[in-house]
Amino acid sequence: MRRITIAIDGFSSCGKSTLAKQLAHHLRYTYIDSGAMYRAVALYAIENGLIVDGVLVLADLLRVLPGIRIGFEHDDTTQRSETWLDGRNVEHRIRELDVSNCVTLVSPVPEVRAKLVRTQQELGAGGGVVMDGRDIGTVVFPGAEVKFFMTARPEVRAERRYKELRGRGADVTFESVLANIGRRDLDDTTRKADPLVQAPGAIVIDNSNMTSAEQFDIALGHVVKAIGTVAEA
């Protein structure tokens, strides 16, 4: 049976990664977290003094961009794919709020997007891939056999993200997390380079009032149907 490509797009903190990991594990597919790649670039910029007073030093980032190495390695202990930046595991560091606040400084940069899209397409060549992000079904894999577009009410997403960060010991407030999500939504939907939009043919999942298990069951039903259709073709 041919292995398909599953593209999951949607707003920040709406469970894209959770669903993508569940599907990848169930189907024995490769999971690629495209958002983590943008977070890794933002972390690189933070650590190398390329963000000054909240402003990205674009010329310096473009100069070093070709040499930034981002990839994923499977962790046998956690049974999860971990993000690596220039030879070190940054999976937990890139989830912190200071990185979240800087992602939108690097994600609209066309050169950054072009580099990461090329990397994503190389990682996903051959199918058997689940990838989530903002432009997977529109730019990275427009020919994906299954596309999902995920959303949830901002306050619901902020509450989920707040609990996640607090669970890691982060000193954050619900208000700061909600404000961060609002900024990211605006930046994601209004940027000139590959803005967040619903891909043609995408299946919309509003999980404001869903559990993770309910969301997974709905998505898996669509995937199983698509695989059956592909197998019969």
N, C-alpha and C positions, 0 to 999 in steps of 0.2 A: 504493500500500500504506500502510495506517495505521501511523503511528509509535507505538511502545508506550513504556511507562514501565518502567524496570528499577530495583528497589530492592535495595540491598545493605546488610545489617546485620551486625554481628559485633563481636567483642572488639577491644581496642586492639592495633595492630601485627600484625594477621593478614592484611594484604594487601588490604584492602577497596579502598583508593584505587588501588592498582596495577591490580586487576582492573577497576574502574570506568573508569579511563582507557583501558585496552586495549579494552574493549567500546565505549566512546564513539568512540574513534578508528576502530575497524573499521567501526562502523555509521554513522559520521558523525553521531552524536548529541551533545547538549550534556552535558558532565560538570559536576556540582555537588558540591563537597566540603562536606558539612554540618558535618563535624568541624572544618574550618578556620574556620567561622563562630564556633563556640564558643571556639576558640583565640583568635580575634580579640577577642572580648569579654574573655577573660582577659588578653590583652595590654593592652587599654585599661585594665583595672582596675589592672594592675601599674604602667603608666606614669603613671597619674593618682592614685596614692596611695590606691587604694580597697581595697588588701589590706595590712593592718597586722599584722605578726607572725603571718602565716599565716591571718589571719581576714579575711573579706570584710566591708567596710563596706556592708551591704546597702542601707540607706536612701539612701546617696549614689549607689550604682549605679542604683537604681530611678529616682532623680531625673534622671539623665543618659541613661538607656537609650533613650528615644525619639529622641534626637539622634545616636546612634551609627550610622554608615553603613558597611555591609559589602557588598561586591560582588565580582565576578570579572571579570577582563579577560584576553583572550587575548594571550600574548606570542609575537610572530612569530619571535623568536630561538630560544626553547626549544620552541615549538609546544605550549605547555602553558597551562592556565588558572591565573592567578595571583590570590591573595587580596589585596584592597585594603581598608584600614581608614581611613575619613575622608580619602580622597584620596591615600593613599600605599601603595605595594606593601610588604606585610608577609609575603609568602609564606615567606621563609626564617626570619624572626624568630620566627614563631609555632610553628616546629618545634623550637625549643630547649627544653632540659629544664626551665628555670624556668617557662616557659609551660605545659608539660605537667603540671607539679606543681600548677598553679593552675586548670587547666581544671575539675576536679571541684568547685571552690568556686563557679563560676558556672553550670555545666551543670544542677544540680538546681533552680535558681531558676525557679519557674513562669512568672514574667513574662519572663525571658530566653528560655525555651523557646517561649512563645507568640509572641514577636516573631520569633524565627528561623524557626519553623514557618510563619508567615504569609509570610515572605520566601521560603522554600524553595518553598512552594506556588505563589507568584507566578512564580518563576523557572522552575518546571517545568510551568506550565500549557500544555496543548496537546500533551504527549507528546514523543517523540524525546529523552528525557532518561535519563541514568544518574545516580543519586544514592546516595551511601553515607553511613552513619552508624550510629546506635544505635536509632533509632525510625522509620526511613524506611518500612518495610513495615507498621508497626503504627499510626503516627500521621500521618506526612506524606502518604504515598501508600498507604493501605490497599487501594486498588483497583488497584495496579500489576499489570500482566499477568505479570511475572516477578519473583519475590522470591528472594533468596539470603540464607542465614545462614551466616556464615563463622566458623571457629574454628581454633585450633591450640594445641598445648601451650604453657604459659606460658614455659618455658625457651627454646623455639624462637622465640617472639615476641620475647623479651628479647634473644636473640642477634642477630636481624635488626635490631632497633631500635638496639642497641649499635653494630653495624657502621655503620649509617647515620649515627649521631651522630659517631662517631669519624672517619668519612670527611669530615665537615664541619669537623673540627678541634675538636670539643667535648671538654672535659676531663671525661669521665664514666667511671664504672666499671660493669662488668657487673652487679654487685650492686645499685647504685643504680637502674639501669634496670629490673631485675627487680622491685625493690621498688615502683617507680613503676607498673609494669604490674599488680602485685597490688592496689595501692590503687585503681587505676582500674577494674579488674574488679569489685571489691567495691562501689565507688560506683555504677558503671553498672548493676549488677544489683539493688541494694537501694534506690536512691533512690525517693521517692514519686512524683515526676513522670516519667512515661514511662520506666520502667526498661527495660533491655535484655532483651528476650525474643524467642524465635523466633516470627516472624509465622505465622499460619495459612497453610498451603500453601507455605511457604518451602522451598527446596531447600538442604539442609545440605552445605557443603563444608568438610571438615577437611583443611587443606593442610599439616599438620605434616611430611609426607613428600613433598610435591609441589613441582615447579618452577613458576615463574610461567607457563611455556608450557603445562604440563599442566593447571594450574588454568584458564587461559583457554580451552583446547580444550573442557574439560568444560562450562564456563559457556556458551560460545558455542553448543554443541550444544543446550542447553536453550532459549536465546534464539531460535535459528533455528526450532526446533520450535514455539515459541509464536507467532512471527511468521507462520508458515505456517498455524497454527490460526486466528489473527486474520484473515488474508487470506481464508480459506475461509468465515468466518462471515458 
